[in-house]
């Protein structure tokens, strides 16, 4: 693993107005599935990446066909903006109706591609009581990962993502304030999966944190810890001989890291898919004594 030390204050130099918020696009999950399929070729985690790609395609189908849940009342949206609160925070929002049906549909869509053990692991989603599914969703949303059934978490998380993306897509950027806590999503208050340096247009060269739940993105300057705002001693790590388009940004103050995905290295790079495909980097960061500050719901591997 190699590292690069950045000097304090090295941030983006962006001309004109910076787009502070990127709401999820209509083809979010389809784009992710295609990237996962590309990454799976010859990868040691190829089978799992193909499983997640199938799950993402099923998410896209549900996103396209499923009924959209209603946003909070305009008065509540305005109040959230005034007080810099995320308008779609799960703690203040009833879970969208139909999410349990989505979870079961996603499980059906992927089970045929799984071995017998994998199909058995998904049986609780297909046959479980509503109360059990609600409890599992609560553990995931509250980051109570020690109480979560890790085998079914990707499907339950995927179902929740579909519905929160549906909600986020109905918002306008002007309805969302800059977050009071910059390390949390301004739309739903969740932790990021990773960050991504985007290319093209007004976003060229800008870094965005990508939400694990609603897939919204918010701007955060580079060379600054996305967890504690520290700007001193930030270090980038990447695997020697590997793809340096995905790096781990570590902070010496809070001893956490979060990956940063560079689309200038690969325009097709996806902040969720490329994070999942670089698990070896997570293992090395753990050995180096850094804790991950975000979570990828497709593969629950640690607590926040």
C-alpha positions as CSV (number, residue, x, y, z in Angstrom):
1,X,0.0,0.0,0.0
2,X,1.4,3.4,-0.9
3,X,0.4,6.8,0.6
4,X,0.5,10.4,-0.5
5,X,0.6,13.2,2.0
6,X,-1.5,16.3,1.1
7,X,-0.6,19.7,2.4
8,X,-3.3,21.6,4.4
9,X,-5.6,23.7,2.4
10,X,-5.3,21.7,-0.9
11,X,-8.9,21.9,-2.1
12,X,-10.8,22.3,-5.3
13,X,-10.4,25.5,-7.3
14,X,-13.8,25.7,-9.0
15,X,-14.9,28.5,-11.2
16,X,-18.4,29.9,-10.8
17,X,-21.1,28.6,-8.6
18,X,-20.6,25.2,-7.0
19,X,-23.5,22.7,-7.2
20,X,-23.8,21.9,-3.5
21,X,-26.3,19.0,-3.9
22,X,-26.8,16.3,-6.5
23,X,-30.1,14.4,-6.2
24,X,-30.2,10.8,-7.5
25,X,-30.7,10.3,-11.3
26,X,-33.5,8.2,-12.8
27,X,-31.1,5.5,-14.0
28,X,-29.1,5.3,-10.8
29,X,-29.4,1.5,-10.2
30,X,-29.1,0.6,-13.8
31,X,-25.8,2.5,-14.1
32,X,-24.6,0.9,-10.9
33,X,-25.5,-2.6,-12.2
34,X,-23.6,-2.1,-15.4
35,X,-20.5,-0.9,-13.5
36,X,-20.7,-3.9,-11.1
37,X,-20.9,-6.3,-14.1
38,X,-17.8,-4.6,-15.6
39,X,-15.9,-4.9,-12.4
40,X,-16.9,-8.5,-11.8
41,X,-14.9,-9.7,-14.8
42,X,-11.8,-11.5,-13.5
43,X,-12.3,-10.2,-10.0
44,X,-11.8,-12.4,-6.9
45,X,-15.2,-11.2,-5.7
46,X,-16.7,-11.7,-9.2
47,X,-19.6,-13.9,-8.0
48,X,-20.6,-11.5,-5.3
49,X,-20.3,-8.4,-7.6
50,X,-22.6,-10.2,-10.2
51,X,-25.1,-11.0,-7.4
52,X,-25.2,-7.3,-6.4
53,X,-25.5,-6.3,-10.1
54,X,-28.6,-8.5,-10.3
55,X,-29.9,-6.9,-7.2
56,X,-29.3,-3.4,-8.5
57,X,-31.1,-4.3,-11.8
58,X,-34.1,-5.5,-9.7
59,X,-33.9,-2.2,-7.8
60,X,-34.1,-0.2,-11.0
61,X,-37.2,-2.2,-12.1
62,X,-38.9,-1.5,-8.9
63,X,-37.9,2.2,-9.0
64,X,-39.3,2.4,-12.5
65,X,-42.6,0.6,-11.8
66,X,-43.3,1.1,-8.1
67,X,-45.6,3.8,-6.8
68,X,-43.8,6.9,-5.4
69,X,-44.4,7.7,-1.8
70,X,-45.5,11.1,-0.8
71,X,-43.1,13.8,0.4
72,X,-43.7,15.4,3.8
73,X,-46.0,18.4,3.8
74,X,-44.6,21.7,2.3
75,X,-44.7,23.3,5.7
76,X,-42.5,20.6,7.2
77,X,-40.1,20.8,4.3
78,X,-39.8,24.5,4.8
79,X,-39.2,24.0,8.5
80,X,-36.5,21.5,7.9
81,X,-34.7,23.9,5.6
82,X,-35.0,26.7,8.1
83,X,-33.4,24.7,10.9
84,X,-31.0,22.8,8.6
85,X,-32.6,19.5,9.2
86,X,-32.7,16.6,6.7
87,X,-36.3,16.4,5.4
88,X,-36.2,12.7,4.8
89,X,-34.6,11.5,8.0
90,X,-35.9,8.0,8.8
91,X,-36.4,8.9,12.5
92,X,-38.9,11.6,11.6
93,X,-40.5,9.8,8.6
94,X,-42.8,6.8,8.5
95,X,-41.3,4.1,6.4
96,X,-42.8,4.2,2.9
97,X,-45.7,1.8,2.4
98,X,-44.8,-1.1,0.2
99,X,-41.2,-1.3,1.2
100,X,-41.7,-4.9,2.6
101,X,-43.2,-6.0,-0.7
102,X,-40.2,-4.5,-2.5
103,X,-37.9,-6.5,-0.2
104,X,-39.7,-9.7,-1.1
105,X,-39.7,-8.9,-4.8
106,X,-36.0,-8.2,-4.7
107,X,-35.4,-11.5,-2.9
108,X,-37.3,-13.3,-5.6
109,X,-35.4,-11.6,-8.3
110,X,-32.0,-12.7,-7.1
111,X,-32.6,-16.1,-5.4
112,X,-32.5,-18.0,-8.7
113,X,-28.9,-17.0,-9.2
114,X,-27.8,-18.2,-5.8
115,X,-26.6,-21.6,-4.6
116,X,-28.8,-23.5,-2.2
117,X,-27.2,-21.9,0.9
118,X,-27.9,-18.5,-0.5
119,X,-31.5,-19.2,-1.2
120,X,-32.0,-20.6,2.3
121,X,-30.5,-17.3,3.7
122,X,-33.1,-15.3,1.9
123,X,-36.0,-17.4,3.1
124,X,-36.7,-15.2,6.1
125,X,-37.3,-12.2,3.8
126,X,-39.8,-14.2,1.7
127,X,-41.5,-15.9,4.6
128,X,-40.8,-13.7,7.6
129,X,-43.5,-11.8,9.4
130,X,-43.9,-8.1,8.8
131,X,-42.7,-7.3,12.4
132,X,-39.4,-9.1,11.7
133,X,-38.8,-7.2,8.5
134,X,-39.6,-3.9,10.3
135,X,-37.2,-4.8,13.1
136,X,-34.4,-5.6,10.6
137,X,-35.0,-2.4,8.8
138,X,-34.8,-0.5,12.1
139,X,-31.5,-2.1,13.0
140,X,-30.1,-1.1,9.6
141,X,-31.4,2.4,9.7
142,X,-30.2,2.9,13.3
143,X,-26.8,1.3,12.5
144,X,-27.4,-1.4,15.1
145,X,-25.3,-3.7,13.0
146,X,-24.7,-6.3,15.8
147,X,-28.5,-7.0,15.9
148,X,-28.8,-7.2,12.1
149,X,-29.0,-10.5,10.1
150,X,-26.1,-9.8,7.8
151,X,-27.2,-12.4,5.3
152,X,-30.4,-10.6,4.5
153,X,-29.1,-7.0,5.0
154,X,-28.3,-6.4,1.4
155,X,-31.8,-7.2,0.3
156,X,-33.5,-5.2,3.1
157,X,-31.1,-2.3,2.5
158,X,-31.8,-2.4,-1.2
159,X,-35.5,-2.2,-0.7
160,X,-35.1,0.8,1.6
161,X,-32.8,2.4,-0.9
162,X,-35.5,2.1,-3.7
163,X,-38.1,4.0,-1.6
164,X,-35.8,6.7,-0.3
165,X,-34.4,7.3,-3.8
166,X,-38.0,7.6,-5.0
167,X,-38.6,10.3,-2.3
168,X,-35.3,12.1,-2.9
169,X,-36.0,12.3,-6.6
170,X,-39.2,14.3,-5.9
171,X,-37.3,17.0,-4.1
172,X,-35.7,20.1,-5.6
173,X,-32.2,21.2,-4.5
174,X,-33.6,24.5,-3.2
175,X,-35.7,22.6,-0.6
176,X,-32.7,21.2,1.1
177,X,-30.3,23.2,3.3
178,X,-26.6,22.7,3.9
179,X,-26.4,20.1,6.7
180,X,-25.7,21.1,10.2
181,X,-23.4,18.0,10.4
182,X,-21.4,18.0,7.1
183,X,-20.5,14.3,7.5
184,X,-24.2,13.3,7.2
185,X,-26.5,13.5,4.2
186,X,-28.5,16.8,4.0
187,X,-31.4,14.9,2.5
188,X,-31.9,12.0,4.9
189,X,-29.2,12.3,7.5
190,X,-27.5,9.0,6.7
191,X,-23.8,8.3,6.5
192,X,-22.0,8.3,3.2
193,X,-20.8,5.1,1.4
194,X,-17.7,6.9,-0.1
195,X,-16.9,10.1,-1.9
196,X,-16.5,10.7,-5.6
197,X,-14.6,13.3,-7.6
198,X,-16.8,13.9,-10.6
199,X,-16.1,15.1,-14.1
200,X,-17.9,17.3,-16.6
201,X,-19.7,20.6,-16.4
202,X,-19.9,22.7,-13.2
203,X,-19.1,19.6,-11.1
204,X,-15.7,18.9,-12.8
205,X,-13.1,18.2,-10.2
206,X,-15.4,18.6,-7.3
207,X,-15.7,16.0,-4.5
208,X,-19.1,14.7,-3.3
209,X,-20.1,12.4,-0.5
210,X,-22.5,9.7,-1.7
211,X,-25.4,8.8,0.7
212,X,-25.8,5.1,1.6
213,X,-29.6,5.4,1.8
214,X,-31.0,7.9,-0.6
215,X,-28.0,8.2,-3.0
216,X,-28.0,12.0,-2.9
217,X,-24.6,13.6,-3.0
218,X,-23.3,16.7,-1.3
219,X,-20.2,18.7,-1.9
220,X,-17.2,18.6,0.5
221,X,-13.8,20.1,-0.3
222,X,-10.9,17.8,-0.8
223,X,-8.0,17.3,1.7
224,X,-10.5,17.6,4.5
225,X,-11.6,14.8,6.7
226,X,-15.3,14.1,5.8
227,X,-15.8,12.7,9.4
228,X,-14.4,15.4,11.7
229,X,-13.4,18.4,9.3
230,X,-9.7,18.1,10.2
231,X,-7.4,19.5,7.4
232,X,-4.0,18.5,8.8
233,X,-2.1,15.4,7.9
234,X,-4.7,14.0,5.5
235,X,-3.2,11.0,3.7
236,X,-4.4,9.1,0.6
237,X,-3.7,5.3,0.5
238,X,-4.0,3.0,-2.5
239,X,-2.9,-0.5,-3.4
240,X,0.5,-0.8,-5.0
241,X,0.1,-2.0,-8.5
242,X,-3.7,-1.6,-8.2
243,X,-6.2,0.8,-9.5
244,X,-5.3,4.2,-7.9
245,X,-8.7,5.5,-9.1
246,X,-10.0,4.4,-5.7
247,X,-8.1,5.6,-2.7
248,X,-8.7,5.7,1.1
249,X,-8.5,9.1,2.6
250,X,-7.4,8.8,6.3
251,X,-7.4,11.3,9.1
252,X,-4.8,11.2,11.9
253,X,-7.2,13.0,14.3
254,X,-10.2,10.8,14.4
255,X,-8.4,7.7,13.0
256,X,-11.1,7.1,10.4
257,X,-11.0,6.7,6.6
258,X,-13.4,7.0,3.7
259,X,-12.7,6.0,0.1
260,X,-12.6,8.5,-2.7
261,X,-13.4,7.4,-6.2
262,X,-11.9,9.4,-9.1
263,X,-14.0,9.6,-12.2
264,X,-11.1,11.3,-14.0
265,X,-9.3,7.9,-13.8
266,X,-12.4,6.0,-15.1
267,X,-15.5,8.0,-16.2
268,X,-17.7,4.9,-15.4
269,X,-16.6,4.7,-11.8
270,X,-19.5,4.5,-9.3
271,X,-19.1,5.4,-5.7
272,X,-20.9,2.3,-4.5
273,X,-19.8,-0.3,-7.0
274,X,-16.1,0.7,-6.9
275,X,-16.2,0.9,-3.2
276,X,-17.5,-2.7,-3.0
277,X,-14.9,-3.9,-5.5
278,X,-12.0,-2.5,-3.5
279,X,-12.5,-4.5,-0.3
280,X,-8.8,-5.3,-0.2
281,X,-8.1,-1.7,0.5
282,X,-10.6,-1.8,3.5
283,X,-8.7,-4.8,4.9
284,X,-5.4,-2.9,4.7
285,X,-6.8,0.2,6.3
286,X,-8.1,-2.0,9.1
287,X,-4.7,-3.5,9.6
288,X,-3.3,0.1,9.7
289,X,-5.6,0.9,12.6
290,X,-8.2,3.1,10.8
291,X,-11.9,2.6,11.2
292,X,-14.2,3.1,8.3
293,X,-16.5,6.1,8.7
294,X,-19.1,5.0,6.2
295,X,-21.0,1.8,5.3
296,X,-21.9,0.0,2.1
297,X,-25.3,-1.6,2.5
298,X,-24.5,-4.2,-0.1
299,X,-21.9,-5.7,2.3
300,X,-22.2,-5.0,6.0
301,X,-18.7,-5.4,7.4
302,X,-18.4,-3.2,10.4
303,X,-20.0,-0.6,12.7
304,X,-19.8,3.1,12.4
